[in-house]
Amino acid sequence: LQVLTYYTGGKPKCSCCWELNLQFLTLHEKVGKQRNGASLYFYLRKNNYPTGFEVLCFNCHYSKMYYGKCHK
């Protein structure tokens, strides 16, 4: 929750479709290797929340990974 809140600047929501349900939200690495899981969240906190990440719902996340754009 802390990481999602940081990257949205407030209440966590998908930056593409505005989904608010926490169970559907994940982090998307804008450029480079698509890391995920708890180790990513620890990495981000340990490294003072580097740039290049955004909060997306799983649908928008996979759509951007495979098609280069949000499903919206």
N, CA, C and O atoms as a Tripos MOL2 file, in Angstrom:
@<TRIPOS>MOLECULE
protein
  288   287    72     0     0
PROTEIN
NO_CHARGES

@<TRIPOS>ATOM
      1 N           0.8300   -1.1950    0.0000 N.3       1 LEU1
      2 CA          0.0000    0.0000    0.0000 C.3       1 LEU1
      3 C           0.8730    1.2570    0.0000 C.2       1 LEU1
      4 O           0.5670    2.2360   -0.6810 O.2       1 LEU1
      5 N           1.9580    1.2180    0.7680 N.am      2 GLN2
      6 CA          2.8650    2.3700    0.8410 C.3       2 GLN2
      7 C           3.4630    2.6820   -0.5350 C.2       2 GLN2
      8 O           3.5270    3.8470   -0.9300 O.2       2 GLN2
      9 N           3.8920    1.6720   -1.2520 N.am      3 VAL3
     10 CA          4.5040    1.8740   -2.5680 C.3       3 VAL3
     11 C           3.4620    2.3680   -3.5760 C.2       3 VAL3
     12 O           3.7280    3.3040   -4.3300 O.2       3 VAL3
     13 N           2.2990    1.7570   -3.5960 N.am      4 LEU4
     14 CA          1.2380    2.1870   -4.5190 C.3       4 LEU4
     15 C           0.8170    3.6250   -4.2360 C.2       4 LEU4
     16 O           0.5940    4.4070   -5.1600 O.2       4 LEU4
     17 N           0.7100    3.9650   -2.9630 N.am      5 THR5
     18 CA          0.3420    5.3250   -2.5830 C.3       5 THR5
     19 C           1.4060    6.3210   -3.0310 C.2       5 THR5
     20 O           1.0780    7.4080   -3.5090 O.2       5 THR5
     21 N           2.6710    5.9600   -2.8800 N.am      6 TYR6
     22 CA          3.7520    6.8480   -3.3080 C.3       6 TYR6
     23 C           3.6570    7.1280   -4.8110 C.2       6 TYR6
     24 O           3.7090    8.2840   -5.2320 O.2       6 TYR6
     25 N           3.5200    6.0810   -5.6120 N.am      7 TYR7
     26 CA          3.5490    6.2600   -7.0650 C.3       7 TYR7
     27 C           2.2720    6.8710   -7.6390 C.2       7 TYR7
     28 O           2.2650    7.2760   -8.8010 O.2       7 TYR7
     29 N           1.1910    6.9480   -6.8590 N.am      8 THR8
     30 CA         -0.0060    7.6330   -7.3360 C.3       8 THR8
     31 C          -0.1510    9.0160   -6.7140 C.2       8 THR8
     32 O          -1.0020    9.8030   -7.1280 O.2       8 THR8
     33 N           0.6760    9.3080   -5.7280 N.am      9 GLY9
     34 CA          0.6090   10.6080   -5.0830 C.3       9 GLY9
     35 C          -0.6340   10.7830   -4.2220 C.2       9 GLY9
     36 O          -1.0380   11.9080   -3.9280 O.2       9 GLY9
     37 N          -1.2280    9.6910   -3.8270 N.am     10 GLY10
     38 CA         -2.4360    9.7470   -2.9930 C.3      10 GLY10
     39 C          -3.1010    8.3840   -2.9710 C.2      10 GLY10
     40 O          -2.4320    7.3610   -2.8290 O.2      10 GLY10
     41 N          -4.4160    8.3720   -3.1120 N.am     11 LYS11
     42 CA         -5.1510    7.1160   -3.0950 C.3      11 LYS11
     43 C          -4.7650    6.2650   -4.3080 C.2      11 LYS11
     44 O          -4.8580    6.7360   -5.4420 O.2      11 LYS11
     45 N          -4.3340    5.0210   -4.0860 N.am     12 PRO12
     46 CA         -3.9210    4.1630   -5.2080 C.3      12 PRO12
     47 C          -5.0420    3.9340   -6.2190 C.2      12 PRO12
     48 O          -6.1730    3.6110   -5.8580 O.2      12 PRO12
     49 N          -4.6960    4.1100   -7.4930 N.am     13 LYS13
     50 CA         -5.6320    3.8770   -8.5940 C.3      13 LYS13
     51 C          -4.8350    3.6340   -9.8630 C.2      13 LYS13
     52 O          -3.6810    4.0500   -9.9690 O.2      13 LYS13
     53 N          -5.4430    2.9690  -10.8120 N.am     14 CYS14
     54 CA         -4.8000    2.7330  -12.1090 C.3      14 CYS14
     55 C          -4.6260    4.0710  -12.8150 C.2      14 CYS14
     56 O          -5.5740    4.8510  -12.9050 O.2      14 CYS14
     57 N          -3.4360    4.3410  -13.3130 N.am     15 SER15
     58 CA         -3.1830    5.6200  -13.9850 C.3      15 SER15
     59 C          -3.7950    5.6700  -15.3800 C.2      15 SER15
     60 O          -3.7540    6.7110  -16.0370 O.2      15 SER15
     61 N          -4.3550    4.5690  -15.8330 N.am     16 CYS16
     62 CA         -4.9560    4.5320  -17.1630 C.3      16 CYS16
     63 C          -6.4880    4.5450  -17.1010 C.2      16 CYS16
     64 O          -7.1300    5.4160  -17.6880 O.2      16 CYS16
     65 N          -7.0610    3.5810  -16.3910 N.am     17 CYS17
     66 CA         -8.5300    3.4590  -16.3780 C.3      17 CYS17
     67 C          -9.1550    3.8780  -15.0570 C.2      17 CYS17
     68 O         -10.3780    3.8560  -14.9170 O.2      17 CYS17
     69 N          -8.3330    4.2590  -14.0890 N.am     18 TRP18
     70 CA         -8.7630    4.7660  -12.7850 C.3      18 TRP18
     71 C          -9.3870    3.7010  -11.8790 C.2      18 TRP18
     72 O         -10.1190    4.0460  -10.9510 O.2      18 TRP18
     73 N          -9.1150    2.4180  -12.1260 N.am     19 GLU19
     74 CA         -9.5780    1.3400  -11.2410 C.3      19 GLU19
     75 C          -9.0580    1.6120   -9.8340 C.2      19 GLU19
     76 O          -7.8850    1.9390   -9.6570 O.2      19 GLU19
     77 N          -9.9360    1.4760   -8.8250 N.am     20 LEU20
     78 CA         -9.5750    1.7740   -7.4410 C.3      20 LEU20
     79 C          -9.4080    0.5340   -6.5690 C.2      20 LEU20
     80 O          -8.8420    0.6340   -5.4810 O.2      20 LEU20
     81 N          -9.8740   -0.6150   -7.0050 N.am     21 ASN21
     82 CA         -9.8390   -1.8340   -6.2070 C.3      21 ASN21
     83 C          -8.3930   -2.2880   -6.0290 C.2      21 ASN21
     84 O          -7.7260   -2.6500   -6.9980 O.2      21 ASN21
     85 N          -7.9110   -2.2660   -4.7800 N.am     22 LEU22
     86 CA         -6.5080   -2.6010   -4.4960 C.3      22 LEU22
     87 C          -6.1160   -3.9920   -4.9930 C.2      22 LEU22
     88 O          -4.9760   -4.2020   -5.4070 O.2      22 LEU22
     89 N          -7.0510   -4.9400   -4.9540 N.am     23 GLN23
     90 CA         -6.7260   -6.3010   -5.3860 C.3      23 GLN23
     91 C          -6.4010   -6.3810   -6.8770 C.2      23 GLN23
     92 O          -5.8160   -7.3680   -7.3230 O.2      23 GLN23
     93 N          -6.7670   -5.3640   -7.6510 N.am     24 PHE24
     94 CA         -6.5270   -5.3650   -9.0890 C.3      24 PHE24
     95 C          -5.3430   -4.5100   -9.5060 C.2      24 PHE24
     96 O          -5.0410   -4.4280  -10.6960 O.2      24 PHE24
     97 N          -4.6610   -3.8680   -8.5540 N.am     25 LEU25
     98 CA         -3.5840   -2.9370   -8.8870 C.3      25 LEU25
     99 C          -2.2080   -3.5760   -8.7750 C.2      25 LEU25
    100 O          -1.9710   -4.4470   -7.9380 O.2      25 LEU25
    101 N          -1.3100   -3.1220   -9.6390 N.am     26 THR26
    102 CA          0.0650   -3.5990   -9.6460 C.3      26 THR26
    103 C           0.9640   -2.4670  -10.1360 C.2      26 THR26
    104 O           0.4780   -1.4200  -10.5630 O.2      26 THR26
    105 N           2.2560   -2.6810  -10.0720 N.am     27 LEU27
    106 CA          3.2100   -1.7010  -10.5840 C.3      27 LEU27
    107 C           3.6550   -2.0890  -11.9780 C.2      27 LEU27
    108 O           3.8510   -3.2660  -12.2790 O.2      27 LEU27
    109 N           3.8090   -1.0950  -12.8150 N.am     28 HIS28
    110 CA          4.2830   -1.2980  -14.1840 C.3      28 HIS28
    111 C           5.5890   -0.5370  -14.3480 C.2      28 HIS28
    112 O           5.6640    0.6610  -14.0760 O.2      28 HIS28
    113 N           6.6110   -1.2450  -14.7920 N.am     29 GLU29
    114 CA          7.8970   -0.6060  -15.0690 C.3      29 GLU29
    115 C           7.8300   -0.0830  -16.4920 C.2      29 GLU29
    116 O           7.7150   -0.8630  -17.4370 O.2      29 GLU29
    117 N           7.9010    1.2350  -16.6530 N.am     30 LYS30
    118 CA          7.6870    1.8720  -17.9560 C.3      30 LYS30
    119 C           8.7160    1.4620  -19.0030 C.2      30 LYS30
    120 O           8.3800    1.2880  -20.1740 O.2      30 LYS30
    121 N           9.9600    1.3080  -18.5840 N.am     31 VAL31
    122 CA         11.0330    0.9600  -19.5210 C.3      31 VAL31
    123 C          11.9010   -0.1190  -18.8930 C.2      31 VAL31
    124 O          12.2130   -0.0580  -17.7030 O.2      31 VAL31
    125 N          12.2830   -1.0910  -19.6800 N.am     32 GLY32
    126 CA         13.2120   -2.0980  -19.1840 C.3      32 GLY32
    127 C          12.5420   -3.3640  -18.7210 C.2      32 GLY32
    128 O          11.4070   -3.6740  -19.0820 O.2      32 GLY32
    129 N          13.2790   -4.0800  -17.9130 N.am     33 LYS33
    130 CA         12.8670   -5.3840  -17.3950 C.3      33 LYS33
    131 C          11.5930   -5.2710  -16.5710 C.2      33 LYS33
    132 O          11.4860   -4.3930  -15.7140 O.2      33 LYS33
    133 N          10.6360   -6.1380  -16.8170 N.am     34 GLN34
    134 CA          9.3910   -6.1510  -16.0560 C.3      34 GLN34
    135 C           9.5600   -7.0060  -14.8160 C.2      34 GLN34
    136 O           9.3140   -8.2110  -14.8430 O.2      34 GLN34
    137 N           9.9820   -6.3750  -13.7250 N.am     35 ARG35
    138 CA         10.1270   -7.0670  -12.4500 C.3      35 ARG35
    139 C           8.7860   -7.0480  -11.7430 C.2      35 ARG35
    140 O           7.9570   -6.1730  -11.9930 O.2      35 ARG35
    141 N           8.5730   -8.0170  -10.8540 N.am     36 ASN36
    142 CA          7.3300   -8.0250  -10.0970 C.3      36 ASN36
    143 C           7.5000   -8.7670   -8.7870 C.2      36 ASN36
    144 O           8.5860   -9.2530   -8.4720 O.2      36 ASN36
    145 N           6.4360   -8.8510   -8.0360 N.am     37 GLY37
    146 CA          6.4560   -9.5680   -6.7730 C.3      37 GLY37
    147 C           6.9480   -8.7190   -5.6200 C.2      37 GLY37
    148 O           7.2650   -7.5400   -5.7810 O.2      37 GLY37
    149 N           7.0030   -9.3380   -4.4640 N.am     38 ALA38
    150 CA          7.3920   -8.6430   -3.2380 C.3      38 ALA38
    151 C           8.7970   -8.0610   -3.3350 C.2      38 ALA38
    152 O           9.0690   -7.0060   -2.7610 O.2      38 ALA38
    153 N           9.6950   -8.7350   -4.0550 N.am     39 SER39
    154 CA         11.0660   -8.2270   -4.1540 C.3      39 SER39
    155 C          11.1090   -6.8650   -4.8480 C.2      39 SER39
    156 O          11.9620   -6.0380   -4.5260 O.2      39 SER39
    157 N          10.2090   -6.6230   -5.7850 N.am     40 LEU40
    158 CA         10.1520   -5.3220   -6.4460 C.3      40 LEU40
    159 C           9.7750   -4.2350   -5.4440 C.2      40 LEU40
    160 O          10.3820   -3.1640   -5.4290 O.2      40 LEU40
    161 N           8.7800   -4.5070   -4.6140 N.am     41 TYR41
    162 CA          8.3420   -3.5180   -3.6350 C.3      41 TYR41
    163 C           9.4570   -3.2050   -2.6430 C.2      41 TYR41
    164 O           9.6480   -2.0440   -2.2800 O.2      41 TYR41
    165 N          10.1910   -4.2180   -2.2010 N.am     42 PHE42
    166 CA         11.3270   -4.0020   -1.3020 C.3      42 PHE42
    167 C          12.4150   -3.1940   -1.9990 C.2      42 PHE42
    168 O          12.9980   -2.2910   -1.4000 O.2      42 PHE42
    169 N          12.6900   -3.5130   -3.2570 N.am     43 TYR43
    170 CA         13.6960   -2.7920   -4.0430 C.3      43 TYR43
    171 C          13.3320   -1.3090   -4.1320 C.2      43 TYR43
    172 O          14.1870   -0.4490   -3.9200 O.2      43 TYR43
    173 N          12.0880   -1.0100   -4.4390 N.am     44 LEU44
    174 CA         11.6630    0.3800   -4.6030 C.3      44 LEU44
    175 C          11.7960    1.1690   -3.3060 C.2      44 LEU44
    176 O          12.2680    2.3060   -3.3130 O.2      44 LEU44
    177 N          11.3830    0.5740   -2.2040 N.am     45 ARG45
    178 CA         11.4910    1.2610   -0.9170 C.3      45 ARG45
    179 C          12.9540    1.4620   -0.5240 C.2      45 ARG45
    180 O          13.3350    2.5310   -0.0470 O.2      45 ARG45
    181 N          13.7630    0.4330   -0.7280 N.am     46 LYS46
    182 CA         15.1840    0.5080   -0.3660 C.3      46 LYS46
    183 C          15.9190    1.5600   -1.1890 C.2      46 LYS46
    184 O          16.8650    2.1820   -0.7040 O.2      46 LYS46
    185 N          15.4870    1.7610   -2.4320 N.am     47 ASN47
    186 CA         16.1500    2.6990   -3.3400 C.3      47 ASN47
    187 C          15.4180    4.0280   -3.4770 C.2      47 ASN47
    188 O          15.5540    4.7160   -4.4890 O.2      47 ASN47
    189 N          14.6440    4.3870   -2.4590 N.am     48 ASN48
    190 CA         13.9670    5.6940   -2.4090 C.3      48 ASN48
    191 C          13.0470    5.9640   -3.5960 C.2      48 ASN48
    192 O          13.0140    7.0730   -4.1300 O.2      48 ASN48
    193 N          12.3160    4.9590   -3.9930 N.am     49 TYR49
    194 CA         11.2810    5.0850   -5.0280 C.3      49 TYR49
    195 C          11.7900    5.7220   -6.3230 C.2      49 TYR49
    196 O          11.4500    6.8660   -6.6270 O.2      49 TYR49
    197 N          12.5980    4.9910   -7.0810 N.am     50 PRO50
    198 CA         13.1140    5.5500   -8.3380 C.3      50 PRO50
    199 C          11.9920    5.8230   -9.3410 C.2      50 PRO50
    200 O          10.8930    5.2790   -9.2360 O.2      50 PRO50
    201 N          12.2940    6.6610  -10.2910 N.am     51 THR51
    202 CA         11.3170    6.9860  -11.3370 C.3      51 THR51
    203 C          11.2050    5.8230  -12.3170 C.2      51 THR51
    204 O          12.0150    4.8970  -12.2880 O.2      51 THR51
    205 N          10.2100    5.8760  -13.1730 N.am     52 GLY52
    206 CA         10.0460    4.8740  -14.2100 C.3      52 GLY52
    207 C           9.0030    3.8120  -13.8990 C.2      52 GLY52
    208 O           8.9340    2.7890  -14.5800 O.2      52 GLY52
    209 N           8.1950    4.0490  -12.8790 N.am     53 PHE53
    210 CA          7.1630    3.0990  -12.4930 C.3      53 PHE53
    211 C           5.8240    3.8150  -12.4210 C.2      53 PHE53
    212 O           5.7640    5.0080  -12.1250 O.2      53 PHE53
    213 N           4.7540    3.0820  -12.6930 N.am     54 GLU54
    214 CA          3.4130    3.6230  -12.5520 C.3      54 GLU54
    215 C           2.4860    2.5380  -12.0360 C.2      54 GLU54
    216 O           2.7620    1.3490  -12.1980 O.2      54 GLU54
    217 N           1.4050    2.9370  -11.4240 N.am     55 VAL55
    218 CA          0.4130    2.0010  -10.9080 C.3      55 VAL55
    219 C          -0.6300    1.7690  -11.9920 C.2      55 VAL55
    220 O          -1.2110    2.7110  -12.5310 O.2      55 VAL55
    221 N          -0.8540    0.5080  -12.2960 N.am     56 LEU56
    222 CA         -1.8740    0.1170  -13.2680 C.3      56 LEU56
    223 C          -2.6820   -1.0470  -12.7210 C.2      56 LEU56
    224 O          -2.2170   -1.7660  -11.8370 O.2      56 LEU56
    225 N          -3.8860   -1.2340  -13.2390 N.am     57 CYS57
    226 CA         -4.6210   -2.4580  -12.9400 C.3      57 CYS57
    227 C          -3.9860   -3.5600  -13.7960 C.2      57 CYS57
    228 O          -3.2270   -3.2720  -14.7210 O.2      57 CYS57
    229 N          -4.2970   -4.8040  -13.4870 N.am     58 PHE58
    230 CA         -3.6750   -5.9040  -14.2250 C.3      58 PHE58
    231 C          -4.0330   -5.8740  -15.7090 C.2      58 PHE58
    232 O          -3.1900   -6.1990  -16.5460 O.2      58 PHE58
    233 N          -5.2700   -5.4910  -16.0570 N.am     59 ASN59
    234 CA         -5.6520   -5.4170  -17.4740 C.3      59 ASN59
    235 C          -4.8080   -4.3970  -18.2250 C.2      59 ASN59
    236 O          -4.2890   -4.6870  -19.3030 O.2      59 ASN59
    237 N          -4.6710   -3.2120  -17.6610 N.am     60 CYS60
    238 CA         -3.8690   -2.1720  -18.3170 C.3      60 CYS60
    239 C          -2.3860   -2.5450  -18.3270 C.2      60 CYS60
    240 O          -1.6800   -2.2660  -19.2950 O.2      60 CYS60
    241 N          -1.9200   -3.1710  -17.2560 N.am     61 HIS61
    242 CA         -0.5250   -3.6090  -17.1750 C.3      61 HIS61
    243 C          -0.1890   -4.5770  -18.3190 C.2      61 HIS61
    244 O           0.7890   -4.3800  -19.0410 O.2      61 HIS61
    245 N          -0.9970   -5.6060  -18.4730 N.am     62 TYR62
    246 CA         -0.7160   -6.5790  -19.5270 C.3      62 TYR62
    247 C          -0.9370   -5.9990  -20.9140 C.2      62 TYR62
    248 O          -0.2240   -6.3490  -21.8540 O.2      62 TYR62
    249 N          -1.9060   -5.1280  -21.0480 N.am     63 SER63
    250 CA         -2.1400   -4.4850  -22.3310 C.3      63 SER63
    251 C          -0.9330   -3.6400  -22.7460 C.2      63 SER63
    252 O          -0.5280   -3.6650  -23.9080 O.2      63 SER63
    253 N          -0.3600   -2.8970  -21.8040 N.am     64 LYS64
    254 CA          0.8310   -2.1020  -22.1180 C.3      64 LYS64
    255 C           2.0370   -2.9850  -22.4170 C.2      64 LYS64
    256 O           2.8490   -2.6620  -23.2840 O.2      64 LYS64
    257 N           2.1520   -4.1110  -21.6910 N.am     65 MET65
    258 CA          3.2850   -5.0130  -21.9230 C.3      65 MET65
    259 C           3.2280   -5.6300  -23.3170 C.2      65 MET65
    260 O           4.2490   -5.7150  -24.0000 O.2      65 MET65
    261 N           2.0480   -6.0590  -23.7410 N.am     66 TYR66
    262 CA          1.9340   -6.7990  -24.9930 C.3      66 TYR66
    263 C           1.5460   -5.9600  -26.2020 C.2      66 TYR66
    264 O           1.8950   -6.3070  -27.3300 O.2      66 TYR66
    265 N           0.8260   -4.8530  -25.9820 N.am     67 TYR67
    266 CA          0.3550   -4.0530  -27.1050 C.3      67 TYR67
    267 C           0.8950   -2.6290  -27.0970 C.2      67 TYR67
    268 O           0.6610   -1.8710  -28.0380 O.2      67 TYR67
    269 N           1.6110   -2.2630  -26.0470 N.am     68 GLY68
    270 CA          2.2160   -0.9400  -25.9870 C.3      68 GLY68
    271 C           1.2820    0.1780  -25.5890 C.2      68 GLY68
    272 O           1.6770    1.3430  -25.6030 O.2      68 GLY68
    273 N           0.0460   -0.1490  -25.2340 N.am     69 LYS69
    274 CA         -0.8930    0.8880  -24.8150 C.3      69 LYS69
    275 C          -1.9210    0.3010  -23.8620 C.2      69 LYS69
    276 O          -2.0980   -0.9140  -23.7660 O.2      69 LYS69
    277 N          -2.5750    1.1850  -23.1800 N.am     70 CYS70
    278 CA         -3.6090    0.8010  -22.2190 C.3      70 CYS70
    279 C          -4.8210    0.2110  -22.9500 C.2      70 CYS70
    280 O          -5.0720    0.5340  -24.1110 O.2      70 CYS70
    281 N          -5.5510   -0.6390  -22.2740 N.am     71 HIS71
    282 CA         -6.7290   -1.2610  -22.9120 C.3      71 HIS71
    283 C          -7.8920   -0.3220  -23.0330 C.2      71 HIS71
    284 O          -8.8520   -0.6310  -23.7390 O.2      71 HIS71
    285 N          -7.8510    0.8130  -22.3750 N.am     72 LYS72
    286 CA         -8.9420    1.7810  -22.3530 C.3      72 LYS72
    287 C          -9.2330    2.3370  -23.7270 C.2      72 LYS72
    288 O         -10.1280    3.1680  -23.8800 O.2      72 LYS72
@<TRIPOS>BOND
     1     1     2 1
     2     2     3 1
     3     3     4 2
     4     3     5 am
     5     5     6 1
     6     6     7 1
     7     7     8 2
     8     7     9 am
     9     9    10 1
    10    10    11 1
    11    11    12 2
    12    11    13 am
    13    13    14 1
    14    14    15 1
    15    15    16 2
    16    15    17 am
    17    17    18 1
    18    18    19 1
    19    19    20 2
    20    19    21 am
    21    21    22 1
    22    22    23 1
    23    23    24 2
    24    23    25 am
    25    25    26 1
    26    26    27 1
    27    27    28 2
    28    27    29 am
    29    29    30 1
    30    30    31 1
    31    31    32 2
    32    31    33 am
    33    33    34 1
    34    34    35 1
    35    35    36 2
    36    35    37 am
    37    37    38 1
    38    38    39 1
    39    39    40 2
    40    39    41 am
    41    41    42 1
    42    42    43 1
    43    43    44 2
    44    43    45 am
    45    45    46 1
    46    46    47 1
    47    47    48 2
    48    47    49 am
    49    49    50 1
    50    50    51 1
    51    51    52 2
    52    51    53 am
    53    53    54 1
    54    54    55 1
    55    55    56 2
    56    55    57 am
    57    57    58 1
    58    58    59 1
    59    59    60 2
    60    59    61 am
    61    61    62 1
    62    62    63 1
    63    63    64 2
    64    63    65 am
    65    65    66 1
    66    66    67 1
    67    67    68 2
    68    67    69 am
    69    69    70 1
    70    70    71 1
    71    71    72 2
    72    71    73 am
    73    73    74 1
    74    74    75 1
    75    75    76 2
    76    75    77 am
    77    77    78 1
    78    78    79 1
    79    79    80 2
    80    79    81 am
    81    81    82 1
    82    82    83 1
    83    83    84 2
    84    83    85 am
    85    85    86 1
    86    86    87 1
    87    87    88 2
    88    87    89 am
    89    89    90 1
    90    90    91 1
    91    91    92 2
    92    91    93 am
    93    93    94 1
    94    94    95 1
    95    95    96 2
    96    95    97 am
    97    97    98 1
    98    98    99 1
    99    99   100 2
   100    99   101 am
   101   101   102 1
   102   102   103 1
   103   103   104 2
   104   103   105 am
   105   105   106 1
   106   106   107 1
   107   107   108 2
   108   107   109 am
   109   109   110 1
   110   110   111 1
   111   111   112 2
   112   111   113 am
   113   113   114 1
   114   114   115 1
   115   115   116 2
   116   115   117 am
   117   117   118 1
   118   118   119 1
   119   119   120 2
   120   119   121 am
   121   121   122 1
   122   122   123 1
   123   123   124 2
   124   123   125 am
   125   125   126 1
   126   126   127 1
   127   127   128 2
   128   127   129 am
   129   129   130 1
   130   130   131 1
   131   131   132 2
   132   131   133 am
   133   133   134 1
   134   134   135 1
   135   135   136 2
   136   135   137 am
   137   137   138 1
   138   138   139 1
   139   139   140 2
   140   139   141 am
   141   141   142 1
   142   142   143 1
   143   143   144 2
   144   143   145 am
   145   145   146 1
   146   146   147 1
   147   147   148 2
   148   147   149 am
   149   149   150 1
   150   150   151 1
   151   151   152 2
   152   151   153 am
   153   153   154 1
   154   154   155 1
   155   155   156 2
   156   155   157 am
   157   157   158 1
   158   158   159 1
   159   159   160 2
   160   159   161 am
   161   161   162 1
   162   162   163 1
   163   163   164 2
   164   163   165 am
   165   165   166 1
   166   166   167 1
   167   167   168 2
   168   167   169 am
   169   169   170 1
   170   170   171 1
   171   171   172 2
   172   171   173 am
   173   173   174 1
   174   174   175 1
   175   175   176 2
   176   175   177 am
   177   177   178 1
   178   178   179 1
   179   179   180 2
   180   179   181 am
   181   181   182 1
   182   182   183 1
   183   183   184 2
   184   183   185 am
   185   185   186 1
   186   186   187 1
   187   187   188 2
   188   187   189 am
   189   189   190 1
   190   190   191 1
   191   191   192 2
   192   191   193 am
   193   193   194 1
   194   194   195 1
   195   195   196 2
   196   195   197 am
   197   197   198 1
   198   198   199 1
   199   199   200 2
   200   199   201 am
   201   201   202 1
   202   202   203 1
   203   203   204 2
   204   203   205 am
   205   205   206 1
   206   206   207 1
   207   207   208 2
   208   207   209 am
   209   209   210 1
   210   210   211 1
   211   211   212 2
   212   211   213 am
   213   213   214 1
   214   214   215 1
   215   215   216 2
   216   215   217 am
   217   217   218 1
   218   218   219 1
   219   219   220 2
   220   219   221 am
   221   221   222 1
   222   222   223 1
   223   223   224 2
   224   223   225 am
   225   225   226 1
   226   226   227 1
   227   227   228 2
   228   227   229 am
   229   229   230 1
   230   230   231 1
   231   231   232 2
   232   231   233 am
   233   233   234 1
   234   234   235 1
   235   235   236 2
   236   235   237 am
   237   237   238 1
   238   238   239 1
   239   239   240 2
   240   239   241 am
   241   241   242 1
   242   242   243 1
   243   243   244 2
   244   243   245 am
   245   245   246 1
   246   246   247 1
   247   247   248 2
   248   247   249 am
   249   249   250 1
   250   250   251 1
   251   251   252 2
   252   251   253 am
   253   253   254 1
   254   254   255 1
   255   255   256 2
   256   255   257 am
   257   257   258 1
   258   258   259 1
   259   259   260 2
   260   259   261 am
   261   261   262 1
   262   262   263 1
   263   263   264 2
   264   263   265 am
   265   265   266 1
   266   266   267 1
   267   267   268 2
   268   267   269 am
   269   269   270 1
   270   270   271 1
   271   271   272 2
   272   271   273 am
   273   273   274 1
   274   274   275 1
   275   275   276 2
   276   275   277 am
   277   277   278 1
   278   278   279 1
   279   279   280 2
   280   279   281 am
   281   281   282 1
   282   282   283 1
   283   283   284 2
   284   283   285 am
   285   285   286 1
   286   286   287 1
   287   287   288 2
@<TRIPOS>SUBSTRUCTURE
     1 LEU1         2 RESIDUE 1 A LEU
     2 GLN2         6 RESIDUE 1 A GLN
     3 VAL3        10 RESIDUE 1 A VAL
     4 LEU4        14 RESIDUE 1 A LEU
     5 THR5        18 RESIDUE 1 A THR
     6 TYR6        22 RESIDUE 1 A TYR
     7 TYR7        26 RESIDUE 1 A TYR
     8 THR8        30 RESIDUE 1 A THR
     9 GLY9        34 RESIDUE 1 A GLY
    10 GLY10       38 RESIDUE 1 A GLY
    11 LYS11       42 RESIDUE 1 A LYS
    12 PRO12       46 RESIDUE 1 A PRO
    13 LYS13       50 RESIDUE 1 A LYS
    14 CYS14       54 RESIDUE 1 A CYS
    15 SER15       58 RESIDUE 1 A SER
    16 CYS16       62 RESIDUE 1 A CYS
    17 CYS17       66 RESIDUE 1 A CYS
    18 TRP18       70 RESIDUE 1 A TRP
    19 GLU19       74 RESIDUE 1 A GLU
    20 LEU20       78 RESIDUE 1 A LEU
    21 ASN21       82 RESIDUE 1 A ASN
    22 LEU22       86 RESIDUE 1 A LEU
    23 GLN23       90 RESIDUE 1 A GLN
    24 PHE24       94 RESIDUE 1 A PHE
    25 LEU25       98 RESIDUE 1 A LEU
    26 THR26      102 RESIDUE 1 A THR
    27 LEU27      106 RESIDUE 1 A LEU
    28 HIS28      110 RESIDUE 1 A HIS
    29 GLU29      114 RESIDUE 1 A GLU
    30 LYS30      118 RESIDUE 1 A LYS
    31 VAL31      122 RESIDUE 1 A VAL
    32 GLY32      126 RESIDUE 1 A GLY
    33 LYS33      130 RESIDUE 1 A LYS
    34 GLN34      134 RESIDUE 1 A GLN
    35 ARG35      138 RESIDUE 1 A ARG
    36 ASN36      142 RESIDUE 1 A ASN
    37 GLY37      146 RESIDUE 1 A GLY
    38 ALA38      150 RESIDUE 1 A ALA
    39 SER39      154 RESIDUE 1 A SER
    40 LEU40      158 RESIDUE 1 A LEU
    41 TYR41      162 RESIDUE 1 A TYR
    42 PHE42      166 RESIDUE 1 A PHE
    43 TYR43      170 RESIDUE 1 A TYR
    44 LEU44      174 RESIDUE 1 A LEU
    45 ARG45      178 RESIDUE 1 A ARG
    46 LYS46      182 RESIDUE 1 A LYS
    47 ASN47      186 RESIDUE 1 A ASN
    48 ASN48      190 RESIDUE 1 A ASN
    49 TYR49      194 RESIDUE 1 A TYR
    50 PRO50      198 RESIDUE 1 A PRO
    51 THR51      202 RESIDUE 1 A THR
    52 GLY52      206 RESIDUE 1 A GLY
    53 PHE53      210 RESIDUE 1 A PHE
    54 GLU54      214 RESIDUE 1 A GLU
    55 VAL55      218 RESIDUE 1 A VAL
    56 LEU56      222 RESIDUE 1 A LEU
    57 CYS57      226 RESIDUE 1 A CYS
    58 PHE58      230 RESIDUE 1 A PHE
    59 ASN59      234 RESIDUE 1 A ASN
    60 CYS60      238 RESIDUE 1 A CYS
    61 HIS61      242 RESIDUE 1 A HIS
    62 TYR62      246 RESIDUE 1 A TYR
    63 SER63      250 RESIDUE 1 A SER
    64 LYS64      254 RESIDUE 1 A LYS
    65 MET65      258 RESIDUE 1 A MET
    66 TYR66      262 RESIDUE 1 A TYR
    67 TYR67      266 RESIDUE 1 A TYR
    68 GLY68      270 RESIDUE 1 A GLY
    69 LYS69      274 RESIDUE 1 A LYS
    70 CYS70      278 RESIDUE 1 A CYS
    71 HIS71      282 RESIDUE 1 A HIS
    72 LYS72      286 RESIDUE 1 A LYS
